[in-house]
Amino acid sequence: VEGKVGSKAIALNGTDAFIQLPANVANHQEITIATWVYWNGTTNGQRIFDFGNSQTKYMFLSPKVVLGGLRFAIKNGGTEQQLNAPALPVGKWSHLAITLGASGANMYVNGEPVAASNAITISPLNFKPVLNYLGRSQSTYPLFNGNIDDFRVYNYALSASEVAQIPGVLSDVAKVDYERAFSLWPVPANDVLYVNYSSENNNSLSTLTVFNMEGSLLTKYSNVKELNVSNLPSGIYMLKLTNREETLMKKFIIKH
């Protein structure tokens, strides 16, 4: 069918269609998996990809799990480790990226970080998946119903800026405007995080809200450019800027 960034995409009908990739495609200590997805919805628990050997050794990405939302999960016979975010929109193209590296795991939707964890310790190289599917589960969950385009596997963890440079995720103009409008430094921060924000209406009052990666609100600031973060423990956080013009999100790191 018509693709998002190429001439064509793969259409999976949710009934009898899936793709099996080579047995060694995910045998990496670090990995990034990125793809454009157009989900038709219908049933929960579908898999965009599922790389594994059994129902106890796998890693998968689902647009919406049963009793949950967008989920990446990885398991090597023990406890399943997860990244969770709001469910993938139905009936539109979205870009998804998962990165696993030495510093943890990250999930991006349309180039924006939506979940992160330094508690994901399993690597695909730990179980060397050989049953590597697009659109099919290691279990009996429904087959994927939708389109997949530009499916990529890297043998290292892409940075946030590298994810944004994947074709179609952000145009050159959008990247420049985004960085101009909302930037944070230093990264990582220690005691103070500085915020730079510019808009067409610089008189617009802005609210800055800090969330942890589980989505819990930690603190809120009004119309400031220096945030005292000395009372927050080392880790990964999200900063949301809200005013009458727009809402912007940025991930930042605190390291004491």
Contacts in CASP RR format, 6 or more apart in sequence:
PFRMAT RR
TARGET T0000
AUTHOR 0000-0000-0000
METHOD contacts of the structure
MODEL  1
VEGKVGSKAIALNGTDAFIQLPANVANHQEITIATWVYWNGTTNGQRIFD
FGNSQTKYMFLSPKVVLGGLRFAIKNGGTEQQLNAPALPVGKWSHLAITL
GASGANMYVNGEPVAASNAITISPLNFKPVLNYLGRSQSTYPLFNGNIDD
FRVYNYALSASEVAQIPGVLSDVAKVDYERAFSLWPVPANDVLYVNYSSE
NNNSLSTLTVFNMEGSLLTKYSNVKELNVSNLPSGIYMLKLTNREETLMK
KFIIKH
1 8 0 8 1.000
1 9 0 8 1.000
1 10 0 8 1.000
1 11 0 8 1.000
1 147 0 8 1.000
2 8 0 8 1.000
2 9 0 8 1.000
3 9 0 8 1.000
3 36 0 8 1.000
3 147 0 8 1.000
3 149 0 8 1.000
4 36 0 8 1.000
4 38 0 8 1.000
4 93 0 8 1.000
4 149 0 8 1.000
4 150 0 8 1.000
4 168 0 8 1.000
5 36 0 8 1.000
5 149 0 8 1.000
5 150 0 8 1.000
5 167 0 8 1.000
5 168 0 8 1.000
6 149 0 8 1.000
6 150 0 8 1.000
8 149 0 8 1.000
9 36 0 8 1.000
9 38 0 8 1.000
9 147 0 8 1.000
9 148 0 8 1.000
9 149 0 8 1.000
10 19 0 8 1.000
10 134 0 8 1.000
10 147 0 8 1.000
10 148 0 8 1.000
10 149 0 8 1.000
11 17 0 8 1.000
11 146 0 8 1.000
11 147 0 8 1.000
12 18 0 8 1.000
12 19 0 8 1.000
12 134 0 8 1.000
12 135 0 8 1.000
12 143 0 8 1.000
12 144 0 8 1.000
12 145 0 8 1.000
12 146 0 8 1.000
12 147 0 8 1.000
12 148 0 8 1.000
13 143 0 8 1.000
13 145 0 8 1.000
13 146 0 8 1.000
14 42 0 8 1.000
14 46 0 8 1.000
14 135 0 8 1.000
14 142 0 8 1.000
14 143 0 8 1.000
14 144 0 8 1.000
14 145 0 8 1.000
14 146 0 8 1.000
15 143 0 8 1.000
16 143 0 8 1.000
17 135 0 8 1.000
17 143 0 8 1.000
18 133 0 8 1.000
18 134 0 8 1.000
18 135 0 8 1.000
18 136 0 8 1.000
18 143 0 8 1.000
18 144 0 8 1.000
19 133 0 8 1.000
19 134 0 8 1.000
19 135 0 8 1.000
20 131 0 8 1.000
20 132 0 8 1.000
20 133 0 8 1.000
20 136 0 8 1.000
21 51 0 8 1.000
21 132 0 8 1.000
21 133 0 8 1.000
21 134 0 8 1.000
22 132 0 8 1.000
23 130 0 8 1.000
23 131 0 8 1.000
23 132 0 8 1.000
24 128 0 8 1.000
24 130 0 8 1.000
25 51 0 8 1.000
25 132 0 8 1.000
25 153 0 8 1.000
26 33 0 8 1.000
26 51 0 8 1.000
26 59 0 8 1.000
26 124 0 8 1.000
26 129 0 8 1.000
26 132 0 8 1.000
26 153 0 8 1.000
27 124 0 8 1.000
27 125 0 8 1.000
27 128 0 8 1.000
27 129 0 8 1.000
28 123 0 8 1.000
28 124 0 8 1.000
28 125 0 8 1.000
28 155 0 8 1.000
28 156 0 8 1.000
29 101 0 8 1.000
29 123 0 8 1.000
29 125 0 8 1.000
30 100 0 8 1.000
30 101 0 8 1.000
30 102 0 8 1.000
30 123 0 8 1.000
30 155 0 8 1.000
30 156 0 8 1.000
30 157 0 8 1.000
31 98 0 8 1.000
31 99 0 8 1.000
31 100 0 8 1.000
31 101 0 8 1.000
31 123 0 8 1.000
31 124 0 8 1.000
31 153 0 8 1.000
31 154 0 8 1.000
31 155 0 8 1.000
31 156 0 8 1.000
31 157 0 8 1.000
32 97 0 8 1.000
32 98 0 8 1.000
32 99 0 8 1.000
32 100 0 8 1.000
32 152 0 8 1.000
32 153 0 8 1.000
32 154 0 8 1.000
32 156 0 8 1.000
32 157 0 8 1.000
32 158 0 8 1.000
32 163 0 8 1.000
33 49 0 8 1.000
33 61 0 8 1.000
33 97 0 8 1.000
33 98 0 8 1.000
33 151 0 8 1.000
33 152 0 8 1.000
33 153 0 8 1.000
33 154 0 8 1.000
34 95 0 8 1.000
34 96 0 8 1.000
34 97 0 8 1.000
34 98 0 8 1.000
34 150 0 8 1.000
34 151 0 8 1.000
34 152 0 8 1.000
34 154 0 8 1.000
34 158 0 8 1.000
34 163 0 8 1.000
34 166 0 8 1.000
35 48 0 8 1.000
35 49 0 8 1.000
35 95 0 8 1.000
35 96 0 8 1.000
35 97 0 8 1.000
35 148 0 8 1.000
35 149 0 8 1.000
35 150 0 8 1.000
35 151 0 8 1.000
35 152 0 8 1.000
36 93 0 8 1.000
36 94 0 8 1.000
36 95 0 8 1.000
36 96 0 8 1.000
36 148 0 8 1.000
36 149 0 8 1.000
36 150 0 8 1.000
37 48 0 8 1.000
37 63 0 8 1.000
37 88 0 8 1.000
37 93 0 8 1.000
37 94 0 8 1.000
37 95 0 8 1.000
37 96 0 8 1.000
37 146 0 8 1.000
37 147 0 8 1.000
37 148 0 8 1.000
37 149 0 8 1.000
38 91 0 8 1.000
38 92 0 8 1.000
38 93 0 8 1.000
38 94 0 8 1.000
38 146 0 8 1.000
38 147 0 8 1.000
38 148 0 8 1.000
38 149 0 8 1.000
39 46 0 8 1.000
39 63 0 8 1.000
39 88 0 8 1.000
39 89 0 8 1.000
39 90 0 8 1.000
39 91 0 8 1.000
39 94 0 8 1.000
39 144 0 8 1.000
39 145 0 8 1.000
39 146 0 8 1.000
40 90 0 8 1.000
40 91 0 8 1.000
40 145 0 8 1.000
40 146 0 8 1.000
41 63 0 8 1.000
41 64 0 8 1.000
41 90 0 8 1.000
41 91 0 8 1.000
41 145 0 8 1.000
41 146 0 8 1.000
42 142 0 8 1.000
42 145 0 8 1.000
43 142 0 8 1.000
43 145 0 8 1.000
44 62 0 8 1.000
44 64 0 8 1.000
44 65 0 8 1.000
44 66 0 8 1.000
44 68 0 8 1.000
45 62 0 8 1.000
45 63 0 8 1.000
45 64 0 8 1.000
45 65 0 8 1.000
45 66 0 8 1.000
45 137 0 8 1.000
45 141 0 8 1.000
45 142 0 8 1.000
46 62 0 8 1.000
46 63 0 8 1.000
46 64 0 8 1.000
46 135 0 8 1.000
46 137 0 8 1.000
46 141 0 8 1.000
46 142 0 8 1.000
46 143 0 8 1.000
46 144 0 8 1.000
46 145 0 8 1.000
47 60 0 8 1.000
47 61 0 8 1.000
47 62 0 8 1.000
47 133 0 8 1.000
47 135 0 8 1.000
47 136 0 8 1.000
47 137 0 8 1.000
47 141 0 8 1.000
47 144 0 8 1.000
48 60 0 8 1.000
48 61 0 8 1.000
48 62 0 8 1.000
48 63 0 8 1.000
48 96 0 8 1.000
48 134 0 8 1.000
48 135 0 8 1.000
48 144 0 8 1.000
48 148 0 8 1.000
49 60 0 8 1.000
49 61 0 8 1.000
49 132 0 8 1.000
49 133 0 8 1.000
49 134 0 8 1.000
49 135 0 8 1.000
49 151 0 8 1.000
50 58 0 8 1.000
50 59 0 8 1.000
50 60 0 8 1.000
50 61 0 8 1.000
50 132 0 8 1.000
50 133 0 8 1.000
50 135 0 8 1.000
50 136 0 8 1.000
50 137 0 8 1.000
50 138 0 8 1.000
51 58 0 8 1.000
51 59 0 8 1.000
51 60 0 8 1.000
51 124 0 8 1.000
51 129 0 8 1.000
51 131 0 8 1.000
51 132 0 8 1.000
51 133 0 8 1.000
52 58 0 8 1.000
52 59 0 8 1.000
52 127 0 8 1.000
52 129 0 8 1.000
52 130 0 8 1.000
52 131 0 8 1.000
52 132 0 8 1.000
52 138 0 8 1.000
53 127 0 8 1.000
53 128 0 8 1.000
53 129 0 8 1.000
53 130 0 8 1.000
53 131 0 8 1.000
53 138 0 8 1.000
54 138 0 8 1.000
55 138 0 8 1.000
55 139 0 8 1.000
56 75 0 8 1.000
56 77 0 8 1.000
56 78 0 8 1.000
57 75 0 8 1.000
57 76 0 8 1.000
57 77 0 8 1.000
57 127 0 8 1.000
57 129 0 8 1.000
58 73 0 8 1.000
58 74 0 8 1.000
58 75 0 8 1.000
58 127 0 8 1.000
58 129 0 8 1.000
58 138 0 8 1.000
59 72 0 8 1.000
59 73 0 8 1.000
59 74 0 8 1.000
59 75 0 8 1.000
59 122 0 8 1.000
59 124 0 8 1.000
59 129 0 8 1.000
60 71 0 8 1.000
60 72 0 8 1.000
60 73 0 8 1.000
60 137 0 8 1.000
60 138 0 8 1.000
61 70 0 8 1.000
61 71 0 8 1.000
61 72 0 8 1.000
61 96 0 8 1.000
61 98 0 8 1.000
62 69 0 8 1.000
62 70 0 8 1.000
62 71 0 8 1.000
62 73 0 8 1.000
62 141 0 8 1.000
63 69 0 8 1.000
63 70 0 8 1.000
63 87 0 8 1.000
63 88 0 8 1.000
64 70 0 8 1.000
64 87 0 8 1.000
64 88 0 8 1.000
65 71 0 8 1.000
68 84 0 8 1.000
68 87 0 8 1.000
69 84 0 8 1.000
69 85 0 8 1.000
69 86 0 8 1.000
69 87 0 8 1.000
69 88 0 8 1.000
70 84 0 8 1.000
70 85 0 8 1.000
70 86 0 8 1.000
70 87 0 8 1.000
70 88 0 8 1.000
70 96 0 8 1.000
70 107 0 8 1.000
70 109 0 8 1.000
70 114 0 8 1.000
71 82 0 8 1.000
71 83 0 8 1.000
71 84 0 8 1.000
71 85 0 8 1.000
72 82 0 8 1.000
72 83 0 8 1.000
72 98 0 8 1.000
72 105 0 8 1.000
72 107 0 8 1.000
72 115 0 8 1.000
73 80 0 8 1.000
73 81 0 8 1.000
73 82 0 8 1.000
73 83 0 8 1.000
74 80 0 8 1.000
74 81 0 8 1.000
74 82 0 8 1.000
74 100 0 8 1.000
74 120 0 8 1.000
74 122 0 8 1.000
74 124 0 8 1.000
75 81 0 8 1.000
75 122 0 8 1.000
76 122 0 8 1.000
76 126 0 8 1.000
76 127 0 8 1.000
77 127 0 8 1.000
81 105 0 8 1.000
81 117 0 8 1.000
81 119 0 8 1.000
81 120 0 8 1.000
81 121 0 8 1.000
81 122 0 8 1.000
82 120 0 8 1.000
83 98 0 8 1.000
83 105 0 8 1.000
83 106 0 8 1.000
83 107 0 8 1.000
83 115 0 8 1.000
83 116 0 8 1.000
83 117 0 8 1.000
83 120 0 8 1.000
84 115 0 8 1.000
85 107 0 8 1.000
85 109 0 8 1.000
85 114 0 8 1.000
85 115 0 8 1.000
86 114 0 8 1.000
88 94 0 8 1.000
88 96 0 8 1.000
88 109 0 8 1.000
93 149 0 8 1.000
94 109 0 8 1.000
94 110 0 8 1.000
95 108 0 8 1.000
95 109 0 8 1.000
95 110 0 8 1.000
95 111 0 8 1.000
95 166 0 8 1.000
95 168 0 8 1.000
95 169 0 8 1.000
96 107 0 8 1.000
96 108 0 8 1.000
96 109 0 8 1.000
97 106 0 8 1.000
97 107 0 8 1.000
97 108 0 8 1.000
97 111 0 8 1.000
97 158 0 8 1.000
97 163 0 8 1.000
97 166 0 8 1.000
98 105 0 8 1.000
98 106 0 8 1.000
98 107 0 8 1.000
98 108 0 8 1.000
99 105 0 8 1.000
99 106 0 8 1.000
99 108 0 8 1.000
99 157 0 8 1.000
99 158 0 8 1.000
99 163 0 8 1.000
100 120 0 8 1.000
100 123 0 8 1.000
100 124 0 8 1.000
100 157 0 8 1.000
101 123 0 8 1.000
101 156 0 8 1.000
101 157 0 8 1.000
102 157 0 8 1.000
103 118 0 8 1.000
103 157 0 8 1.000
104 116 0 8 1.000
104 117 0 8 1.000
104 118 0 8 1.000
104 119 0 8 1.000
104 120 0 8 1.000
104 157 0 8 1.000
105 116 0 8 1.000
105 117 0 8 1.000
105 118 0 8 1.000
105 120 0 8 1.000
106 113 0 8 1.000
106 115 0 8 1.000
106 116 0 8 1.000
106 157 0 8 1.000
106 160 0 8 1.000
107 113 0 8 1.000
107 114 0 8 1.000
107 115 0 8 1.000
107 116 0 8 1.000
108 114 0 8 1.000
108 160 0 8 1.000
108 163 0 8 1.000
110 169 0 8 1.000
111 160 0 8 1.000
111 163 0 8 1.000
111 164 0 8 1.000
111 169 0 8 1.000
111 170 0 8 1.000
112 249 0 8 1.000
113 160 0 8 1.000
113 238 0 8 1.000
113 249 0 8 1.000
113 251 0 8 1.000
115 213 0 8 1.000
116 213 0 8 1.000
116 236 0 8 1.000
116 251 0 8 1.000
117 213 0 8 1.000
117 236 0 8 1.000
118 235 0 8 1.000
118 236 0 8 1.000
131 138 0 8 1.000
134 144 0 8 1.000
134 148 0 8 1.000
134 151 0 8 1.000
135 143 0 8 1.000
135 144 0 8 1.000
135 148 0 8 1.000
136 143 0 8 1.000
136 144 0 8 1.000
150 166 0 8 1.000
150 167 0 8 1.000
152 166 0 8 1.000
160 251 0 8 1.000
163 169 0 8 1.000
164 170 0 8 1.000
164 175 0 8 1.000
165 175 0 8 1.000
170 178 0 8 1.000
180 198 0 8 1.000
181 197 0 8 1.000
181 198 0 8 1.000
181 199 0 8 1.000
181 248 0 8 1.000
182 195 0 8 1.000
182 196 0 8 1.000
182 197 0 8 1.000
182 241 0 8 1.000
182 248 0 8 1.000
182 250 0 8 1.000
183 195 0 8 1.000
183 196 0 8 1.000
183 197 0 8 1.000
183 250 0 8 1.000
184 193 0 8 1.000
184 194 0 8 1.000
184 195 0 8 1.000
184 196 0 8 1.000
184 239 0 8 1.000
184 250 0 8 1.000
184 252 0 8 1.000
185 193 0 8 1.000
185 194 0 8 1.000
185 196 0 8 1.000
186 193 0 8 1.000
186 194 0 8 1.000
187 252 0 8 1.000
187 253 0 8 1.000
188 252 0 8 1.000
188 253 0 8 1.000
188 254 0 8 1.000
188 255 0 8 1.000
189 229 0 8 1.000
189 252 0 8 1.000
189 253 0 8 1.000
189 254 0 8 1.000
189 255 0 8 1.000
190 229 0 8 1.000
190 230 0 8 1.000
190 254 0 8 1.000
190 255 0 8 1.000
190 256 0 8 1.000
191 228 0 8 1.000
191 229 0 8 1.000
191 230 0 8 1.000
192 226 0 8 1.000
192 227 0 8 1.000
192 228 0 8 1.000
192 229 0 8 1.000
192 230 0 8 1.000
193 226 0 8 1.000
193 227 0 8 1.000
193 229 0 8 1.000
193 239 0 8 1.000
193 252 0 8 1.000
193 254 0 8 1.000
194 225 0 8 1.000
194 226 0 8 1.000
194 227 0 8 1.000
195 208 0 8 1.000
195 224 0 8 1.000
195 225 0 8 1.000
195 226 0 8 1.000
195 227 0 8 1.000
195 239 0 8 1.000
195 241 0 8 1.000
196 225 0 8 1.000
197 206 0 8 1.000
197 225 0 8 1.000
197 241 0 8 1.000
197 248 0 8 1.000
199 243 0 8 1.000
199 245 0 8 1.000
199 246 0 8 1.000
200 245 0 8 1.000
201 245 0 8 1.000
204 243 0 8 1.000
204 244 0 8 1.000
204 245 0 8 1.000
205 222 0 8 1.000
205 223 0 8 1.000
205 243 0 8 1.000
205 244 0 8 1.000
206 222 0 8 1.000
206 223 0 8 1.000
206 241 0 8 1.000
206 242 0 8 1.000
206 243 0 8 1.000
207 220 0 8 1.000
207 221 0 8 1.000
207 222 0 8 1.000
207 223 0 8 1.000
207 241 0 8 1.000
207 242 0 8 1.000
207 243 0 8 1.000
208 220 0 8 1.000
208 221 0 8 1.000
208 222 0 8 1.000
208 224 0 8 1.000
208 227 0 8 1.000
208 239 0 8 1.000
208 240 0 8 1.000
208 241 0 8 1.000
209 217 0 8 1.000
209 219 0 8 1.000
209 220 0 8 1.000
209 221 0 8 1.000
209 239 0 8 1.000
209 240 0 8 1.000
209 242 0 8 1.000
210 217 0 8 1.000
210 218 0 8 1.000
210 219 0 8 1.000
210 220 0 8 1.000
210 227 0 8 1.000
210 229 0 8 1.000
210 232 0 8 1.000
210 237 0 8 1.000
210 238 0 8 1.000
210 239 0 8 1.000
211 217 0 8 1.000
211 218 0 8 1.000
211 237 0 8 1.000
211 238 0 8 1.000
211 239 0 8 1.000
211 240 0 8 1.000
212 218 0 8 1.000
212 237 0 8 1.000
212 238 0 8 1.000
213 236 0 8 1.000
213 237 0 8 1.000
213 238 0 8 1.000
215 238 0 8 1.000
218 232 0 8 1.000
218 237 0 8 1.000
219 232 0 8 1.000
221 227 0 8 1.000
227 239 0 8 1.000
229 254 0 8 1.000
230 256 0 8 1.000
232 254 0 8 1.000
233 254 0 8 1.000
233 256 0 8 1.000
234 254 0 8 1.000
234 255 0 8 1.000
234 256 0 8 1.000
235 253 0 8 1.000
235 254 0 8 1.000
235 255 0 8 1.000
236 251 0 8 1.000
236 252 0 8 1.000
236 253 0 8 1.000
237 251 0 8 1.000
237 252 0 8 1.000
237 253 0 8 1.000
237 254 0 8 1.000
238 249 0 8 1.000
238 250 0 8 1.000
238 251 0 8 1.000
238 252 0 8 1.000
239 249 0 8 1.000
239 250 0 8 1.000
239 251 0 8 1.000
239 252 0 8 1.000
240 247 0 8 1.000
240 248 0 8 1.000
240 249 0 8 1.000
241 247 0 8 1.000
241 248 0 8 1.000
241 249 0 8 1.000
241 250 0 8 1.000
END
